[in-house]
Amino acid sequence: MEKKQYPAIDEETPMANEPVVARRRRLGGRGLTPTQVHLLRAFSYNDSEEYAREIQEVLTKHFQAKLDEESDRLWDEGILDQKKLDELRQTDLHAK
């Protein structure tokens, strides 16, 4: 399979049809992810503090539900149990 060749462009001007991964690589990893672009577009319609709090609440609930779902799966599969939770409680997760 042939690799697509993109014409050279300056670093700060993304091409509309350029894949996000290629753009991020070209920009040294500084490009925006599709999720970041989507959130920026969502915030561009309403820049009030109240709207920002609503978005934050929706995202928090979404990721909490995903965390709960994954925790339940790990518990049901026996990967996570009370002993493991007690160990995690005593672990400094920020230590290098």
C-alpha positions, 0 to 999 in steps of 0.5 A: 500500500502506498503512503500518502504524500502531503505537500509541504506547508508551514508548521502553523497552518494545518491542511484541512484534509491532513490526518490529525496524527500527521499534523501532531507529528509535524508539529512536534506533538503540539497539535490538538487531538480531535477531542480537544478540537471538539471541545474548543468548538463547543466552547466557542458557542457560549463562553459563559462561566455557567456553561463551562461548569455545565460542560465540566459536570457532564464530563465528570459524570461521564468519566465517573460512569466509565470508571465505575464500569471498569471498577465493577468489571475488575471486581467481577473478574477478581482482579480487584478486591478489598485487599488490593484496594487497601494496598492502593490506599497506602501507595503513593501514586505520585512517587517516582 
